[in-house]
Protein backbone atom coordinates (compact mmCIF):
# COMPACT_ATOMS: atom_id res chain seq x y z
CA UNK A 1 0.00 0.00 0.00
CA UNK A 2 1.25 3.46 -0.93
CA UNK A 3 0.57 6.95 0.39
CA UNK A 4 1.52 9.49 -2.27
CA UNK A 5 2.42 13.00 -1.13
CA UNK A 6 3.62 14.92 -4.19
CA UNK A 7 7.20 13.77 -4.85
CA UNK A 8 7.32 11.45 -1.82
CA UNK A 9 5.72 8.03 -1.45
CA UNK A 10 5.36 6.18 1.84
CA UNK A 11 5.36 2.43 1.19
CA UNK A 12 3.55 0.20 3.68
CA UNK A 13 4.13 -2.16 5.42
CA UNK A 14 7.00 -0.37 7.14
CA UNK A 15 7.66 1.00 10.65
CA UNK A 16 4.99 3.41 11.85
CA UNK A 17 5.39 6.99 10.63
CA UNK A 18 5.55 9.49 13.50
CA UNK A 19 4.06 12.90 12.70
CA UNK A 20 5.20 15.70 15.01
CA UNK A 21 2.86 18.57 15.90
CA UNK A 22 3.84 22.23 15.66
CA UNK A 23 1.06 24.70 16.47
CA UNK A 24 1.78 28.35 15.73
CA UNK A 25 -1.36 29.36 17.64
CA UNK A 26 -1.90 31.17 20.94
CA UNK A 27 -4.81 28.94 21.94
CA UNK A 28 -4.23 25.30 20.94
CA UNK A 29 -5.10 23.00 23.82
CA UNK A 30 -1.68 21.44 24.38
CA UNK A 31 0.95 23.89 23.14
CA UNK A 32 -0.84 27.13 22.38
CA UNK A 33 1.47 30.11 22.76
CA UNK A 34 4.67 28.08 23.06
CA UNK A 35 5.87 28.97 19.57
CA UNK A 36 4.70 32.55 19.02
CA UNK A 37 7.05 33.42 16.17
CA UNK A 38 8.54 31.82 13.09
CA UNK A 39 11.94 31.20 14.66
CA UNK A 40 10.66 29.33 17.71
CA UNK A 41 8.27 27.24 15.59
CA UNK A 42 11.04 26.31 13.14
CA UNK A 43 13.42 25.43 15.97
CA UNK A 44 10.80 23.19 17.56
CA UNK A 45 10.04 21.49 14.24
CA UNK A 46 13.72 20.76 13.65
CA UNK A 47 13.99 19.34 17.16
CA UNK A 48 11.06 17.01 16.48
CA UNK A 49 12.66 15.92 13.21
CA UNK A 50 15.90 15.15 15.06
CA UNK A 51 13.86 13.06 17.51
CA UNK A 52 12.48 10.92 14.69
CA UNK A 53 9.45 12.68 13.22
CA UNK A 54 9.20 11.94 9.49
CA UNK A 55 6.37 14.45 9.01
CA UNK A 56 5.87 17.81 10.71
CA UNK A 57 2.23 18.92 10.91
CA UNK A 58 2.01 22.72 11.10
CA UNK A 59 -1.19 24.41 12.22
CA UNK A 60 -2.17 28.06 12.47
CA UNK A 61 -5.74 27.74 13.76
CA UNK A 62 -6.81 25.93 16.90
CA UNK A 63 -9.40 23.17 16.45
CA UNK A 64 -9.88 22.43 20.14
CA UNK A 65 -13.55 22.17 21.20
CA UNK A 66 -15.19 25.60 21.17
CA UNK A 67 -12.22 27.33 19.56
CA UNK A 68 -12.72 30.57 17.67
CA UNK A 69 -11.92 30.58 13.95
CA UNK A 70 -9.25 32.92 12.60
CA UNK A 71 -9.06 34.73 9.28
CA UNK A 72 -7.22 33.27 6.31
CA UNK A 73 -4.78 36.19 6.41
CA UNK A 74 -3.89 35.53 10.04
CA UNK A 75 -3.53 31.80 9.49
CA UNK A 76 -1.30 32.41 6.48
CA UNK A 77 0.83 34.85 8.48
CA UNK A 78 1.39 32.18 11.12
CA UNK A 79 2.19 29.16 8.95
CA UNK A 80 3.64 30.13 5.58
CA UNK A 81 6.98 31.54 6.84
CA UNK A 82 7.48 28.41 8.98
CA UNK A 83 6.84 26.11 6.03
CA UNK A 84 9.10 28.14 3.72
CA UNK A 85 12.02 27.95 6.14
CA UNK A 86 11.56 24.25 6.87
CA UNK A 87 11.17 23.42 3.17
CA UNK A 88 14.59 24.89 2.51
CA UNK A 89 16.08 22.37 4.96
CA UNK A 90 14.56 19.49 3.00
CA UNK A 91 15.04 16.84 5.70
CA UNK A 92 11.42 16.23 6.73
CA UNK A 93 8.03 16.13 5.02
CA UNK A 94 5.66 19.00 5.83
CA UNK A 95 1.93 18.83 6.42
CA UNK A 96 -0.45 21.78 6.72
CA UNK A 97 -3.20 21.36 9.32
CA UNK A 98 -5.97 23.57 7.94
CA UNK A 99 -9.64 23.70 7.04
CA UNK A 100 -9.19 26.50 4.50
CA UNK A 101 -8.50 25.79 0.81
CA UNK A 102 -6.66 29.10 0.38
CA UNK A 103 -4.32 28.28 3.24
CA UNK A 104 -3.76 24.76 1.91
CA UNK A 105 -2.87 26.13 -1.53
CA UNK A 106 -0.40 28.67 -0.12
CA UNK A 107 1.17 26.05 2.16
CA UNK A 108 1.62 23.64 -0.76
CA UNK A 109 3.16 26.44 -2.80
CA UNK A 110 5.53 27.13 0.11
CA UNK A 111 6.74 23.52 0.24
CA UNK A 112 4.22 21.38 2.14
CA UNK A 113 3.31 18.00 0.64
CA UNK A 114 0.32 16.94 2.77
CA UNK A 115 -3.00 18.57 3.71
CA UNK A 116 -4.35 17.45 7.09
CA UNK A 117 -8.04 18.33 6.88
CA UNK A 118 -10.20 18.13 9.99
CA UNK A 119 -13.12 19.45 7.92
CA UNK A 120 -13.23 16.58 5.42
CA UNK A 121 -16.96 16.38 6.25
CA UNK A 122 -17.62 19.58 4.24
CA UNK A 123 -19.71 19.50 1.06
CA UNK A 124 -17.76 22.10 -0.94
CA UNK A 125 -15.17 20.51 -3.28
CA UNK A 126 -12.69 23.42 -3.29
CA UNK A 127 -10.22 21.81 -0.86
CA UNK A 128 -10.22 18.57 -2.82
CA UNK A 129 -9.51 20.45 -6.04
CA UNK A 130 -6.48 22.07 -4.41
CA UNK A 131 -5.23 18.65 -3.30
CA UNK A 132 -5.86 17.10 -6.71
CA UNK A 133 -4.03 19.87 -8.58
CA UNK A 134 -0.97 19.57 -6.33
CA UNK A 135 -1.12 15.75 -6.16
CA UNK A 136 -0.66 16.26 -2.43
CA UNK A 137 -1.15 13.73 0.32
CA UNK A 138 -4.50 14.18 2.07
CA UNK A 139 -5.62 13.23 5.57
CA UNK A 140 -9.38 12.67 5.55
CA UNK A 141 -10.56 13.02 9.14
CA UNK A 142 -13.97 12.18 10.54
CA UNK A 143 -15.64 14.87 12.63
CA UNK A 144 -19.23 15.29 13.72
CA UNK A 145 -20.06 18.99 13.46
CA UNK A 146 -17.39 21.70 13.57
CA UNK A 147 -14.71 22.53 16.16
CA UNK A 148 -17.14 25.09 17.58
CA UNK A 149 -20.03 22.59 17.94
CA UNK A 150 -18.52 19.10 17.91
CA UNK A 151 -18.55 18.44 21.65
CA UNK A 152 -21.94 20.01 22.36
CA UNK A 153 -23.91 16.77 21.98
CA UNK A 154 -22.16 14.09 19.92
CA UNK A 155 -24.45 11.16 19.18
CA UNK A 156 -24.09 7.88 17.25
CA UNK A 157 -26.16 4.76 16.84
CA UNK A 158 -22.99 2.82 15.96
CA UNK A 159 -19.82 4.91 15.89
CA UNK A 160 -17.74 2.24 14.14
CA UNK A 161 -20.23 1.75 11.35
CA UNK A 162 -20.85 5.47 10.91
CA UNK A 163 -17.17 6.40 10.76
CA UNK A 164 -16.53 3.51 8.36
CA UNK A 165 -19.40 4.61 6.12
CA UNK A 166 -18.05 8.16 6.15
CA UNK A 167 -14.67 6.93 4.92
CA UNK A 168 -16.27 4.91 2.11
CA UNK A 169 -18.41 7.85 0.99
CA UNK A 170 -15.53 10.35 1.19
CA UNK A 171 -13.13 8.16 -0.78
CA UNK A 172 -15.70 8.06 -3.58
CA UNK A 173 -16.28 11.83 -3.41
CA UNK A 174 -12.55 12.51 -3.42
CA UNK A 175 -12.07 10.30 -6.48
CA UNK A 176 -14.88 12.17 -8.24
CA UNK A 177 -12.91 15.39 -7.69
CA UNK A 178 -9.58 14.04 -8.90
CA UNK A 179 -7.98 12.91 -5.65
CA UNK A 180 -6.75 9.34 -6.13
CA UNK A 181 -7.09 6.78 -3.37
CA UNK A 182 -3.30 6.60 -3.23
CA UNK A 183 -3.17 10.19 -1.96
CA UNK A 184 -5.51 9.58 0.98
CA UNK A 185 -4.90 8.56 4.58
CA UNK A 186 -7.85 8.06 6.94
CA UNK A 187 -8.17 9.49 10.46
CA UNK A 188 -11.10 8.40 12.68
CA UNK A 189 -10.94 11.77 14.45
CA UNK A 190 -10.43 10.78 18.07
CA UNK A 191 -11.86 13.60 20.19
CA UNK A 192 -13.62 15.33 17.30
CA UNK A 193 -17.34 15.06 17.95
CA UNK A 194 -17.04 12.00 20.17
CA UNK A 195 -17.78 11.19 23.79
CA UNK A 196 -15.36 9.18 25.93
CA UNK A 197 -17.09 5.90 25.07
CA UNK A 198 -16.94 6.66 21.34
CA UNK A 199 -13.20 7.35 21.50
CA UNK A 200 -12.52 4.15 23.43
CA UNK A 201 -14.60 2.06 21.03
CA UNK A 202 -12.85 3.52 17.97
CA UNK A 203 -9.43 2.82 19.45
CA UNK A 204 -10.42 -0.65 20.60
CA UNK A 205 -11.61 -1.58 17.09
CA UNK A 206 -9.05 0.35 15.02
CA UNK A 207 -8.16 -2.69 12.94
CA UNK A 208 -11.66 -2.64 11.42
CA UNK A 209 -10.64 0.41 9.40
CA UNK A 210 -7.67 -1.34 7.80
CA UNK A 211 -10.19 -3.00 5.47
CA UNK A 212 -10.37 0.32 3.58
CA UNK A 213 -6.84 -0.44 2.31
CA UNK A 214 -5.70 3.10 2.99
CA UNK A 215 -3.10 4.22 5.56
CA UNK A 216 -4.68 4.85 8.95
CA UNK A 217 -3.62 7.91 10.94
CA UNK A 218 -4.36 8.20 14.66
CA UNK A 219 -4.13 11.39 16.71
CA UNK A 220 -4.57 10.83 20.44
CA UNK A 221 -1.72 12.79 21.99
CA UNK A 222 -2.68 14.52 25.28
CA UNK A 223 -6.37 14.69 24.35
CA UNK A 224 -9.10 15.52 26.83
CA UNK A 225 -10.70 12.05 26.84
CA UNK A 226 -7.55 10.84 28.62
CA UNK A 227 -8.17 13.45 31.29
CA UNK A 228 -11.79 12.36 31.58
CA UNK A 229 -10.79 8.72 31.97
CA UNK A 230 -8.09 9.28 34.59
CA UNK A 231 -8.77 12.75 35.98
CA UNK A 232 -5.31 13.88 34.87
CA UNK A 233 -4.34 17.40 33.79
CA UNK A 234 -2.76 18.04 30.41
CA UNK A 235 0.83 17.75 31.62
CA UNK A 236 0.19 14.27 33.08
CA UNK A 237 -1.17 12.52 29.97
CA UNK A 238 2.06 11.28 28.40
CA UNK A 239 1.85 7.69 29.68
CA UNK A 240 -1.69 7.19 28.38
CA UNK A 241 -0.78 8.89 25.08
CA UNK A 242 2.10 6.45 24.64
CA UNK A 243 -0.16 3.51 25.47
CA UNK A 244 -2.55 4.63 22.73
CA UNK A 245 0.31 5.04 20.24
CA UNK A 246 1.61 1.54 21.00
CA UNK A 247 -1.90 0.10 20.76
CA UNK A 248 -2.40 1.85 17.43
CA UNK A 249 0.83 0.38 16.08
CA UNK A 250 -0.15 -3.13 17.18
CA UNK A 251 -3.66 -2.78 15.74
CA UNK A 252 -2.46 -1.79 12.29
CA UNK A 253 -2.32 2.01 12.21
CA UNK A 254 0.33 3.43 9.91
CA UNK A 255 0.82 7.01 11.17
CA UNK A 256 0.58 8.51 14.64
CA UNK A 257 0.31 12.28 15.24
CA UNK A 258 1.95 13.35 18.50
CA UNK A 259 3.46 16.15 20.57
CA UNK A 260 6.07 13.96 22.31
CA UNK A 261 8.08 12.56 19.42
CA UNK A 262 11.16 11.05 21.09
CA UNK A 263 9.13 9.09 23.63
CA UNK A 264 6.63 7.93 20.99
CA UNK A 265 9.31 6.77 18.57
CA UNK A 266 10.92 4.66 21.28
CA UNK A 267 7.59 3.22 22.41
CA UNK A 268 6.27 2.24 18.97
CA UNK A 269 9.63 0.87 17.80
CA UNK A 270 9.67 -1.38 20.89
CA UNK A 271 6.14 -2.55 20.10
CA UNK A 272 7.14 -3.24 16.48
CA UNK A 273 10.22 -5.19 17.59
CA UNK A 274 8.12 -7.34 19.90
CA UNK A 275 5.58 -7.95 17.15
CA UNK A 276 8.34 -8.78 14.67
CA UNK A 277 7.76 -5.81 12.34
CA UNK A 278 11.30 -4.46 12.46
C-alpha positions in Angstrom: 0.0 0.0 0.0 1.3 3.5 -0.9 0.6 7.0 0.4 1.5 9.5 -2.3 2.4 13.0 -1.1 3.6 14.9 -4.2 7.2 13.8 -4.8 7.3 11.4 -1.8 5.7 8.0 -1.5 5.4 6.2 1.8 5.4 2.4 1.2 3.6 0.2 3.7 4.1 -2.2 5.4 7.0 -0.4 7.1 7.7 1.0 10.6 5.0 3.4 11.9 5.4 7.0 10.6 5.5 9.5 13.5 4.1 12.9 12.7 5.2 15.7 15.0 2.9 18.6 15.9 3.8 22.2 15.7 1.1 24.7 16.5 1.8 28.4 15.7 -1.4 29.4 17.6 -1.9 31.2 20.9 -4.8 28.9 21.9 -4.2 25.3 20.9 -5.1 23.0 23.8 -1.7 21.4 24.4 1.0 23.9 23.1 -0.8 27.1 22.4 1.5 30.1 22.8 4.7 28.1 23.1 5.9 29.0 19.6 4.7 32.5 19.0 7.0 33.4 16.2 8.5 31.8 13.1 11.9 31.2 14.7 10.7 29.3 17.7 8.3 27.2 15.6 11.0 26.3 13.1 13.4 25.4 16.0 10.8 23.2 17.6 10.0 21.5 14.2 13.7 20.8 13.7 14.0 19.3 17.2 11.1 17.0 16.5 12.7 15.9 13.2 15.9 15.1 15.1 13.9 13.1 17.5 12.5 10.9 14.7 9.4 12.7 13.2 9.2 11.9 9.5 6.4 14.5 9.0 5.9 17.8 10.7 2.2 18.9 10.9 2.0 22.7 11.1 -1.2 24.4 12.2 -2.2 28.1 12.5 -5.7 27.7 13.8 -6.8 25.9 16.9 -9.4 23.2 16.4 -9.9 22.4 20.1 -13.6 22.2 21.2 -15.2 25.6 21.2 -12.2 27.3 19.6 -12.7 30.6 17.7 -11.9 30.6 13.9 -9.3 32.9 12.6 -9.1 34.7 9.3 -7.2 33.3 6.3 -4.8 36.2 6.4 -3.9 35.5 10.0 -3.5 31.8 9.5 -1.3 32.4 6.5 0.8 34.8 8.5 1.4 32.2 11.1 2.2 29.2 9.0 3.6 30.1 5.6 7.0 31.5 6.8 7.5 28.4 9.0 6.8 26.1 6.0 9.1 28.1 3.7 12.0 28.0 6.1 11.6 24.3 6.9 11.2 23.4 3.2 14.6 24.9 2.5 16.1 22.4 5.0 14.6 19.5 3.0 15.0 16.8 5.7 11.4 16.2 6.7 8.0 16.1 5.0 5.7 19.0 5.8 1.9 18.8 6.4 -0.5 21.8 6.7 -3.2 21.4 9.3 -6.0 23.6 7.9 -9.6 23.7 7.0 -9.2 26.5 4.5 -8.5 25.8 0.8 -6.7 29.1 0.4 -4.3 28.3 3.2 -3.8 24.8 1.9 -2.9 26.1 -1.5 -0.4 28.7 -0.1 1.2 26.0 2.2 1.6 23.6 -0.8 3.2 26.4 -2.8 5.5 27.1 0.1 6.7 23.5 0.2 4.2 21.4 2.1 3.3 18.0 0.6 0.3 16.9 2.8 -3.0 18.6 3.7 -4.3 17.4 7.1 -8.0 18.3 6.9 -10.2 18.1 10.0 -13.1 19.4 7.9 -13.2 16.6 5.4 -17.0 16.4 6.2 -17.6 19.6 4.2 -19.7 19.5 1.1 -17.8 22.1 -0.9 -15.2 20.5 -3.3 -12.7 23.4 -3.3 -10.2 21.8 -0.9 -10.2 18.6 -2.8 -9.5 20.4 -6.0 -6.5 22.1 -4.4 -5.2 18.6 -3.3 -5.9 17.1 -6.7 -4.0 19.9 -8.6 -1.0 19.6 -6.3 -1.1 15.8 -6.2 -0.7 16.3 -2.4 -1.2 13.7 0.3 -4.5 14.2 2.1 -5.6 13.2 5.6 -9.4 12.7 5.5 -10.6 13.0 9.1 -14.0 12.2 10.5 -15.6 14.9 12.6 -19.2 15.3 13.7 -20.1 19.0 13.5 -17.4 21.7 13.6 -14.7 22.5 16.2 -17.1 25.1 17.6 -20.0 22.6 17.9 -18.5 19.1 17.9 -18.6 18.4 21.7 -21.9 20.0 22.4 -23.9 16.8 22.0 -22.2 14.1 19.9 -24.4 11.2 19.2 -24.1 7.9 17.3 -26.2 4.8 16.8 -23.0 2.8 16.0 -19.8 4.9 15.9 -17.7 2.2 14.1 -20.2 1.8 11.3 -20.9 5.5 10.9 -17.2 6.4 10.8 -16.5 3.5 8.4 -19.4 4.6 6.1 -18.1 8.2 6.2 -14.7 6.9 4.9 -16.3 4.9 2.1 -18.4 7.9 1.0 -15.5 10.3 1.2 -13.1 8.2 -0.8 -15.7 8.1 -3.6 -16.3 11.8 -3.4 -12.5 12.5 -3.4 -12.1 10.3 -6.5 -14.9 12.2 -8.2 -12.9 15.4 -7.7 -9.6 14.0 -8.9 -8.0 12.9 -5.6 -6.8 9.3 -6.1 -7.1 6.8 -3.4 -3.3 6.6 -3.2 -3.2 10.2 -2.0 -5.5 9.6 1.0 -4.9 8.6 4.6 -7.8 8.1 6.9 -8.2 9.5 10.5 -11.1 8.4 12.7 -10.9 11.8 14.4 -10.4 10.8 18.1 -11.9 13.6 20.2 -13.6 15.3 17.3 -17.3 15.1 18.0 -17.0 12.0 20.2 -17.8 11.2 23.8 -15.4 9.2 25.9 -17.1 5.9 25.1 -16.9 6.7 21.3 -13.2 7.3 21.5 -12.5 4.1 23.4 -14.6 2.1 21.0 -12.9 3.5 18.0 -9.4 2.8 19.5 -10.4 -0.7 20.6 -11.6 -1.6 17.1 -9.0 0.4 15.0 -8.2 -2.7 12.9 -11.7 -2.6 11.4 -10.6 0.4 9.4 -7.7 -1.3 7.8 -10.2 -3.0 5.5 -10.4 0.3 3.6 -6.8 -0.4 2.3 -5.7 3.1 3.0 -3.1 4.2 5.6 -4.7 4.8 8.9 -3.6 7.9 10.9 -4.4 8.2 14.7 -4.1 11.4 16.7 -4.6 10.8 20.4 -1.7 12.8 22.0 -2.7 14.5 25.3 -6.4 14.7 24.3 -9.1 15.5 26.8 -10.7 12.1 26.8 -7.6 10.8 28.6 -8.2 13.5 31.3 -11.8 12.4 31.6 -10.8 8.7 32.0 -8.1 9.3 34.6 -8.8 12.7 36.0 -5.3 13.9 34.9 -4.3 17.4 33.8 -2.8 18.0 30.4 0.8 17.7 31.6 0.2 14.3 33.1 -1.2 12.5 30.0 2.1 11.3 28.4 1.9 7.7 29.7 -1.7 7.2 28.4 -0.8 8.9 25.1 2.1 6.4 24.6 -0.2 3.5 25.5 -2.5 4.6 22.7 0.3 5.0 20.2 1.6 1.5 21.0 -1.9 0.1 20.8 -2.4 1.9 17.4 0.8 0.4 16.1 -0.2 -3.1 17.2 -3.7 -2.8 15.7 -2.5 -1.8 12.3 -2.3 2.0 12.2 0.3 3.4 9.9 0.8 7.0 11.2 0.6 8.5 14.6 0.3 12.3 15.2 2.0 13.4 18.5 3.5 16.2 20.6 6.1 14.0 22.3 8.1 12.6 19.4 11.2 11.1 21.1 9.1 9.1 23.6 6.6 7.9 21.0 9.3 6.8 18.6 10.9 4.7 21.3 7.6 3.2 22.4 6.3 2.2 19.0 9.6 0.9 17.8 9.7 -1.4 20.9 6.1 -2.6 20.1 7.1 -3.2 16.5 10.2 -5.2 17.6 8.1 -7.3 19.9 5.6 -8.0 17.1 8.3 -8.8 14.7 7.8 -5.8 12.3 11.3 -4.5 12.5 
